[in-house]
Amino acid sequence: MSGFAAALALFGVCVVLAIGAYGLAWLVAAAPTTSELDPFLSGDEPVEHAFSRFHVRWYTLTMVYLAFEMEMLFMYPWTLVVSSQGASAVIEMFVFLGILLAGVAYAWREGALRWA
């Protein structure tokens, strides 16, 4: 069997298995009730429209969250290469952390971390 025929056969088996899985799920699934068909909180009525506006403080808080996430994103690979790179990697990481700290200090000054 050539490589193309084997790949085609594997694709056919995958399609048959996928269709079979969907068919089996359709056969054994219970009929949904009307409350399950509603899209929000298992049938509870939403209290506001989906396109309602958020308060502006949540955007600043999101930026603080992203700053901490970027810190963690770059800290994990940094721990793997710091021993091979030496002092330059340590200096670069502290410069990076300083930039993030400046962003957090700005958000703190603007009141993004106040919850009241």
C-alpha positions, 0 to 999 in steps of 0.5 A, a space after each residue: 500500500 502506498 503512502 497516499 493510499 494509507 493516508 487516505 484509508 486513515 482519513 476514511 477511518 477517522 471520518 467514519 469514527 467521527 460520524 459514528 460518535 456523533 450518531 451514537 451521541 444523538 441516539 443516546 442523548 436525552 431531549 433537552 427541556 426548554 430551560 436548557 435551551 436558553 443560553 444563560 445560567 440554565 434558563 435564568 433571564 439575563 439582567 442586562 444586555 450582552 453588549 452592555 458596557 463595563 466600567 473603565 476601571 476594569 480595563 486598567 485592572 485587566 492591564 495589571 493582570 496582563 502585566 503579571 501574566 507577561 512576567 510569568 510567561 517570561 520567567 519560566 524560560 528565563 529560569 532555564 537559561 539563566 545558568 548558561 547566560 550568566 549575569 547578563 540574563 539576570 540584569 535583563 530580567 530585572 530590567 524587564 521586571 522594572 518595566 512591569 513594576 512601573 506599569 503596576 505603580 502607574 495603575 496603583 497611582 490611578 486607583 485601579 487597585 481600589 475596590 470601592 
